[in-house]
Amino acid sequence: MILPEDRWWAAEPKWRAAEEYGFDHAWTYDHLGWRSLVDGPWFGAVPTLAAAAMVTSTIRLGTFVASPNFRHPVPFAREVVTLDDLADGRLVLGLGAGGLGYDSAVLGGPELSAAQRADRYVEFVEALDHLLRTDGADHSGTYYTARGARNLPGCVQKPRSPLLLAADGPRTIRFAARSGDGWITTGRPEEGQTHEDWWRRVEELSNRFDDALDESRRERVVRCLSLDSSPVFSLSSTEAFAEAVGRAEELGFTDVVVHWPRSGPPYQGRESVLEEVAADLLPKVQGRDQTN
């Protein structure tokens, strides 16, 4: 995870390095502003990924996660097609319901309840899926309308770029298991939560997802865990990384996401640890199960 906060002259080497280190995928947050960093520099996810596509050739690139808070599926579908073309079929779309906070408040719209956000999320994903698969698509729903929306030339990946659905609640977990090409979770972090409390919550959510997959009669999809939602930064040491990856694998996750170390909180750490992980540990865990 490379936060979109640096001028491109400083960000570009990170995207190049992520590929050179051998990581399978590199992501950026898709927000208008984010939590404690809302008063600082921040760049758009789509142009950032477009630039990253131009300086890489093999690593998969993705949003973590795009949401309906400020996106409409029709123009976003055009951006997805463009990004997948620029990346030559390497785009992965992480999608989420969108929470409360700056992204939902800055446009001045009404505050939605959790149930309403879930309803909007389901409609957003279903509409986007249809728009990416179908040229001249129509959609009429509670939150979105499309009339003869064109999508040519379509995604390089067929039938479209994969959709990894973020879900932590019972309803959205069932939806992700039924409709997504993969599942993303943060483990539902809470204030004051201990490291072990967080892992217990991750296990509980993983079991729920197993049950939802069984109900949907699906055997296997990508399962992606954001390790740094835990109180312990995964790249605080090579030992912390190895332990976190091992625990995630035991719980059935195929992929994990870690944050590029920053000079200050959040995700404060040393890039030397990232380099050690890439050189010594990444080859041991890489290639077992991947989003591609």
C-alpha positions as CSV (number, residue, x, y, z in Angstrom):
1,M,0.0,0.0,0.0
2,I,1.5,3.3,-1.2
3,L,-0.4,6.3,0.2
4,P,-1.1,8.9,-2.5
5,E,0.5,11.7,-0.5
6,D,3.9,12.4,-2.2
7,R,4.7,14.5,-5.2
8,W,5.3,12.1,-8.2
9,W,9.0,12.7,-8.1
10,A,9.0,11.1,-4.7
11,A,6.2,8.5,-5.3
12,E,7.5,7.1,-8.5
13,P,10.5,5.3,-7.0
14,K,8.2,3.5,-4.5
15,W,6.0,2.1,-7.3
16,R,9.1,1.0,-9.3
17,A,10.6,-0.5,-6.2
18,A,7.4,-2.4,-5.3
19,E,7.7,-4.2,-8.6
20,E,11.5,-4.7,-8.4
21,Y,11.1,-6.2,-4.9
22,G,8.8,-8.8,-6.3
23,F,5.5,-8.0,-4.6
24,D,2.5,-9.4,-6.4
25,H,0.3,-6.3,-6.2
26,A,0.6,-2.6,-5.2
27,W,-2.4,-0.5,-4.0
28,T,-3.3,3.0,-3.2
29,Y,-6.2,4.5,-1.1
30,D,-9.1,5.9,-3.0
31,H,-10.2,8.8,-0.9
32,L,-10.7,12.6,-1.2
33,G,-9.0,12.9,2.2
34,W,-8.2,10.3,4.8
35,R,-8.4,10.3,8.6
36,S,-5.5,12.0,10.4
37,L,-3.9,12.9,7.1
38,V,-6.9,14.9,5.8
39,D,-5.1,18.3,6.4
40,G,-2.0,17.2,4.5
41,P,-1.1,16.6,0.9
42,W,-3.2,14.0,-0.9
43,F,-3.6,13.0,-4.6
44,G,-6.3,11.2,-6.6
45,A,-6.1,7.4,-6.9
46,V,-7.0,7.1,-10.6
47,P,-4.3,9.4,-12.0
48,T,-1.9,7.9,-9.5
49,L,-2.5,4.4,-10.7
50,A,-2.4,5.6,-14.3
51,A,1.1,7.0,-13.6
52,A,2.1,3.8,-11.8
53,A,1.0,1.8,-14.8
54,M,3.4,3.7,-17.0
55,V,6.5,3.0,-14.8
56,T,5.7,-0.7,-14.1
57,S,5.1,-3.7,-16.3
58,T,4.3,-6.8,-14.2
59,I,2.9,-5.9,-10.8
60,R,-0.8,-5.8,-10.4
61,L,-2.2,-2.3,-9.4
62,G,-5.4,-1.6,-7.5
63,T,-7.7,0.7,-5.5
64,F,-8.0,-0.1,-1.8
65,V,-10.9,0.6,-1.8
66,A,-13.0,2.6,-4.2
67,S,-16.4,3.5,-2.8
68,P,-19.8,5.1,-3.7
69,N,-19.1,8.0,-1.4
70,F,-18.0,10.2,-4.3
71,R,-18.2,7.9,-7.3
72,H,-20.9,7.1,-9.8
73,P,-20.6,3.8,-11.6
74,V,-20.9,5.2,-15.2
75,P,-17.9,7.6,-15.2
76,F,-16.0,5.2,-12.9
77,A,-16.5,2.4,-15.4
78,R,-14.8,4.5,-18.1
79,E,-11.9,5.2,-15.7
80,V,-11.6,1.4,-14.9
81,V,-11.5,0.5,-18.7
82,T,-8.8,3.2,-19.2
83,L,-6.7,2.1,-16.2
84,D,-6.9,-1.6,-17.2
85,D,-5.8,-0.6,-20.7
86,L,-2.9,1.5,-19.4
87,A,-1.8,-1.4,-17.1
88,D,-2.3,-3.9,-19.9
89,G,-4.7,-6.0,-17.9
90,R,-3.0,-5.6,-14.5
91,L,-5.8,-3.7,-12.7
92,V,-7.5,-5.1,-9.6
93,L,-10.5,-3.2,-8.2
94,G,-11.0,-3.2,-4.4
95,L,-14.4,-1.8,-3.7
96,G,-16.1,-0.9,-0.4
97,A,-19.3,0.6,1.0
98,G,-17.7,3.8,2.1
99,G,-17.8,4.9,5.7
100,L,-18.6,8.2,7.5
101,G,-16.0,11.0,7.6
102,Y,-14.5,13.4,5.2
103,D,-15.3,11.5,2.0
104,S,-19.0,11.4,2.8
105,A,-19.3,14.9,4.3
106,V,-17.3,17.0,1.9
107,L,-19.9,16.9,-0.9
108,G,-22.6,18.1,1.5
109,G,-25.0,15.2,1.0
110,P,-27.2,13.6,3.7
111,E,-25.6,11.2,6.2
112,L,-26.6,7.6,5.4
113,S,-27.3,4.9,7.9
114,A,-25.3,1.7,7.9
115,A,-28.2,-0.1,6.2
116,Q,-28.4,2.6,3.5
117,R,-24.7,2.5,2.9
118,A,-24.9,-1.3,2.4
119,D,-27.9,-0.9,0.0
120,R,-25.9,1.7,-2.0
121,Y,-22.8,-0.5,-2.0
122,V,-24.7,-3.5,-3.4
123,E,-26.2,-1.4,-6.1
124,F,-22.9,0.3,-6.9
125,V,-21.1,-3.0,-7.4
126,E,-23.9,-4.6,-9.4
127,A,-24.2,-1.6,-11.6
128,L,-20.4,-1.4,-12.1
129,D,-20.2,-5.1,-12.9
130,H,-23.0,-4.7,-15.5
131,L,-21.4,-1.6,-17.1
132,L,-18.0,-3.2,-17.4
133,R,-19.4,-6.3,-19.0
134,T,-22.0,-4.8,-21.3
135,D,-21.8,-2.1,-24.0
136,G,-24.9,0.1,-24.1
137,A,-25.9,-0.9,-20.5
138,D,-29.0,0.4,-18.7
139,H,-29.5,0.6,-15.0
140,S,-32.3,2.0,-12.9
141,G,-32.0,1.8,-9.1
142,T,-32.4,3.7,-5.9
143,Y,-29.0,5.5,-6.1
144,Y,-27.9,5.3,-9.7
145,T,-29.3,5.5,-13.2
146,A,-27.6,4.6,-16.5
147,R,-29.1,4.8,-20.0
148,G,-27.3,3.2,-22.9
149,A,-23.9,3.6,-21.2
150,R,-21.1,2.7,-23.6
151,N,-18.0,0.8,-22.5
152,L,-16.0,0.2,-25.7
153,P,-13.3,-1.1,-26.0
154,G,-13.9,-2.8,-22.7
155,C,-11.3,-4.1,-20.3
156,V,-8.2,-5.9,-21.4
157,Q,-9.1,-8.6,-18.8
158,K,-12.2,-10.6,-19.7
159,P,-15.0,-10.4,-18.9
160,R,-13.7,-7.4,-16.8
161,S,-11.1,-6.4,-14.2
162,P,-11.6,-8.5,-11.0
163,L,-13.7,-7.0,-8.2
164,L,-12.5,-7.6,-4.7
165,L,-15.2,-6.6,-2.3
166,A,-14.5,-5.2,1.2
167,A,-16.9,-6.6,3.7
168,D,-16.9,-6.9,7.5
169,G,-20.7,-7.0,8.3
170,P,-22.9,-10.1,8.0
171,R,-24.9,-8.8,5.0
172,T,-21.9,-7.5,3.0
173,I,-19.9,-10.7,3.8
174,R,-22.6,-12.7,2.2
175,F,-22.7,-10.4,-0.7
176,A,-18.9,-10.6,-1.2
177,A,-19.0,-14.4,-1.0
178,R,-21.8,-14.5,-3.6
179,S,-20.7,-11.8,-6.0
180,G,-17.1,-10.9,-5.6
181,D,-14.0,-12.2,-7.3
182,G,-12.4,-11.8,-3.9
183,W,-12.9,-10.6,-0.4
184,I,-11.1,-7.8,1.5
185,T,-11.2,-7.3,5.2
186,T,-9.5,-5.0,7.8
187,G,-10.7,-7.2,10.7
188,R,-13.0,-4.4,12.0
189,P,-10.4,-2.6,14.1
190,E,-11.7,-0.8,17.2
191,E,-10.2,1.8,19.5
192,G,-8.4,0.2,22.5
193,Q,-8.3,-3.2,20.8
194,T,-5.3,-5.3,21.6
195,H,-3.3,-7.2,18.9
196,E,-4.8,-10.6,20.0
197,D,-8.3,-9.1,20.1
198,W,-7.9,-8.0,16.5
199,W,-6.7,-11.5,15.4
200,R,-9.6,-13.1,17.2
201,R,-11.9,-10.8,15.2
202,V,-10.2,-11.7,12.0
203,E,-10.7,-15.4,12.7
204,E,-14.4,-14.8,13.4
205,L,-14.8,-12.9,10.1
206,S,-12.9,-15.6,8.2
207,N,-15.2,-18.2,9.6
208,R,-18.2,-16.2,8.6
209,F,-16.9,-15.9,5.1
210,D,-16.3,-19.6,5.0
211,D,-19.9,-20.1,5.9
212,A,-21.1,-17.6,3.3
213,L,-19.0,-19.3,0.6
214,D,-20.6,-22.6,1.5
215,E,-24.1,-21.0,1.3
216,S,-23.2,-19.7,-2.1
217,R,-21.7,-23.0,-3.2
218,R,-18.5,-21.4,-4.2
219,E,-15.2,-23.2,-3.3
220,R,-12.5,-20.6,-3.6
221,V,-12.0,-16.9,-4.1
222,V,-9.1,-14.5,-3.3
223,R,-9.1,-13.5,0.4
224,C,-7.1,-10.4,1.2
225,L,-6.3,-9.2,4.7
226,S,-5.0,-5.7,5.5
227,L,-2.4,-6.5,8.1
228,D,-1.9,-3.0,9.3
229,S,-5.4,-2.7,10.7
230,S,-3.9,-4.5,13.6
231,P,-2.4,-2.4,16.5
232,V,1.0,-3.8,15.5
233,F,2.5,-2.5,12.3
234,S,3.4,-5.5,10.1
235,L,6.7,-4.0,9.0
236,S,7.9,-3.0,12.5
237,S,10.3,-5.9,12.1
238,T,10.9,-8.9,9.9
239,E,9.7,-11.1,12.8
240,A,6.4,-9.2,13.0
241,F,5.9,-9.6,9.2
242,A,6.6,-13.3,9.3
243,E,4.3,-13.9,12.2
244,A,1.5,-11.9,10.7
245,V,1.7,-13.6,7.3
246,G,1.8,-17.0,9.0
247,R,-1.3,-16.3,11.0
248,A,-3.1,-15.0,8.0
249,E,-2.3,-18.1,6.0
250,E,-3.6,-20.3,8.8
251,L,-6.9,-18.5,8.6
252,G,-7.2,-19.1,4.9
253,F,-6.1,-15.8,3.5
254,T,-4.5,-16.0,0.0
255,D,-3.1,-12.4,0.0
256,V,-2.1,-9.7,2.5
257,V,-1.5,-6.0,2.2
258,V,1.1,-4.0,4.1
259,H,1.9,-0.3,4.1
260,W,5.0,1.3,2.8
261,P,6.7,2.6,6.0
262,R,6.2,6.3,6.7
263,S,8.4,8.7,8.6
264,G,5.6,9.4,11.0
265,P,2.3,7.9,12.2
266,P,0.4,6.1,10.9
267,Y,2.5,3.2,9.6
268,Q,5.7,4.7,11.0
269,G,8.6,2.4,10.2
270,R,11.9,1.9,8.5
271,E,12.3,1.2,4.8
272,S,15.2,-1.0,5.7
273,V,12.7,-3.5,7.2
274,L,10.8,-3.5,3.9
275,E,14.0,-4.2,2.0
276,E,14.8,-7.1,4.4
277,V,11.3,-8.5,4.0
278,A,11.6,-8.3,0.2
279,A,15.0,-9.9,0.1
280,D,14.6,-12.6,2.7
281,L,11.0,-13.4,3.5
282,L,9.0,-12.5,0.4
283,P,10.4,-15.4,-1.7
284,K,9.2,-17.9,1.0
285,V,5.6,-16.8,0.9
286,Q,5.2,-15.6,-2.7
287,G,3.4,-17.7,-5.3
288,R,1.3,-19.9,-3.0
289,D,-1.9,-18.1,-3.8
290,Q,-2.2,-14.8,-5.7
291,T,-4.8,-12.4,-7.0
292,N,-3.5,-13.1,-10.5
